Amino acid sequence: MSAQHNHAAHGHDDHGHDDGPHSTFSGYMIGFFLSIILTAIPFAVVMGDVFENRTTTVVVIAFFAVVQIIVHMVYFLHMNGKIEGGWTLMSTIFTIVFVAVTLAGTLWVMYHMNANMMPGHKHTAPAAATQPAQDHTNH
């Protein structure tokens, strides 16, 4: 048998196969301009000091980051529920959930370690440790 694989014998046609949806120039441009807008708005929020509360600023930036991730997935990675019977989208959703749980757990553990191990935290020290050491040398 030849080293080359014969696609035509297995019903594969190299000229007419479709690996998934392909975007047009206008689709790429829409994604590009949405990405610019979704980057410029959080930048303006931070540089303009729009919100007095730091937490509100962080939430707004995180929201725009998530929207930008979705724009990239749809317009540049061409992900939707139709490719490969939806398995690509399902594996992406699983990955996002897994990363979110891992990140949230890590932040939770680090916060509690920081809160419980701060030097100013009131610890009950043993009595022997609180008394000053006595000098037993003869003068």
HUMO-V859699 format. One record per residue. N is the residue number from 1. PSI is psi as a letter, one per 30 degrees, with the letter a starting at -180 (999 if undefined). OMEGA is omega in degrees with one decimal (NA if undefined). Layout:
n=N psi=PSI omega=OMEGA
n=N psi=PSI omega=OMEGA
//
This chain:
n=1 psi=k omega=-177.3
n=2 psi=l omega=179.3
n=3 psi=f omega=179.0
n=4 psi=k omega=-179.4
n=5 psi=k omega=-178.0
n=6 psi=j omega=-179.2
n=7 psi=e omega=-177.5
n=8 psi=e omega=-179.5
n=9 psi=f omega=-179.2
n=10 psi=g omega=178.5
n=11 psi=g omega=178.7
n=12 psi=k omega=177.4
n=13 psi=j omega=-176.6
n=14 psi=f omega=-174.3
n=15 psi=f omega=-174.0
n=16 psi=g omega=-177.2
n=17 psi=l omega=-177.3
n=18 psi=j omega=-179.2
n=19 psi=f omega=-178.0
n=20 psi=a omega=-177.5
n=21 psi=k omega=177.2
n=22 psi=k omega=-176.8
n=23 psi=l omega=176.0
n=24 psi=l omega=177.7
n=25 psi=e omega=-179.6
n=26 psi=e omega=176.8
n=27 psi=e omega=176.8
n=28 psi=e omega=-179.8
n=29 psi=e omega=176.1
n=30 psi=e omega=178.1
n=31 psi=e omega=179.9
n=32 psi=e omega=-178.7
n=33 psi=e omega=174.8
n=34 psi=e omega=178.3
n=35 psi=e omega=177.7
n=36 psi=e omega=-179.8
n=37 psi=e omega=-178.1
n=38 psi=f omega=172.0
n=39 psi=e omega=-176.3
n=40 psi=e omega=-177.8
n=41 psi=e omega=177.0
n=42 psi=e omega=177.1
n=43 psi=e omega=179.0
n=44 psi=e omega=178.5
n=45 psi=e omega=-178.9
n=46 psi=e omega=-176.2
n=47 psi=e omega=-179.9
n=48 psi=f omega=-178.7
n=49 psi=h omega=-173.7
n=50 psi=e omega=-177.4
n=51 psi=k omega=177.1
n=52 psi=e omega=-177.7
n=53 psi=k omega=-179.4
n=54 psi=e omega=-179.6
n=55 psi=e omega=178.0
n=56 psi=e omega=178.5
n=57 psi=e omega=-179.9
n=58 psi=e omega=179.5
n=59 psi=e omega=179.0
n=60 psi=e omega=179.0
n=61 psi=e omega=179.1
n=62 psi=e omega=178.2
n=63 psi=e omega=179.7
n=64 psi=e omega=176.6
n=65 psi=e omega=179.7
n=66 psi=e omega=178.4
n=67 psi=e omega=179.3
n=68 psi=e omega=176.1
n=69 psi=e omega=179.5
n=70 psi=e omega=178.0
n=71 psi=e omega=179.2
n=72 psi=e omega=-179.3
n=73 psi=e omega=-177.2
n=74 psi=e omega=-172.1
n=75 psi=f omega=-176.9
n=76 psi=e omega=178.3
n=77 psi=f omega=175.6
n=78 psi=h omega=-178.9
n=79 psi=k omega=172.1
n=80 psi=a omega=-176.8
n=81 psi=f omega=-175.6
n=82 psi=f omega=-176.6
n=83 psi=k omega=177.5
n=84 psi=h omega=176.9
n=85 psi=g omega=178.4
n=86 psi=f omega=-177.2
n=87 psi=e omega=177.9
n=88 psi=e omega=178.9
n=89 psi=e omega=179.4
n=90 psi=e omega=178.9
n=91 psi=e omega=176.8
n=92 psi=e omega=178.1
n=93 psi=e omega=177.3
n=94 psi=e omega=179.6
n=95 psi=e omega=179.4
n=96 psi=e omega=179.3
n=97 psi=e omega=-179.8
n=98 psi=e omega=179.4
n=99 psi=e omega=179.7
n=100 psi=e omega=178.9
n=101 psi=e omega=179.0
n=102 psi=e omega=179.7
n=103 psi=e omega=179.6
n=104 psi=e omega=178.3
n=105 psi=e omega=179.3
n=106 psi=e omega=179.1
n=107 psi=e omega=178.8
n=108 psi=e omega=179.7
n=109 psi=e omega=-178.5
n=110 psi=e omega=178.5
n=111 psi=e omega=-178.7
n=112 psi=e omega=174.7
n=113 psi=e omega=179.5
n=114 psi=e omega=-177.8
n=115 psi=e omega=-175.9
n=116 psi=f omega=-176.0
n=117 psi=g omega=178.6
n=118 psi=k omega=180.0
n=119 psi=e omega=-179.3
n=120 psi=f omega=-179.1
n=121 psi=k omega=-176.8
n=122 psi=j omega=176.6
n=123 psi=k omega=173.5
n=124 psi=j omega=-177.8
n=125 psi=l omega=176.5
n=126 psi=l omega=-176.2
n=127 psi=e omega=-178.7
n=128 psi=e omega=-177.8
n=129 psi=f omega=-177.5
n=130 psi=f omega=179.7
n=131 psi=k omega=179.8
n=132 psi=k omega=179.4
n=133 psi=k omega=-179.2
n=134 psi=k omega=-178.9
n=135 psi=j omega=-177.6
n=136 psi=g omega=179.8
n=137 psi=k omega=178.7
n=138 psi=k omega=-180.0
n=139 psi=999 omega=NA
//
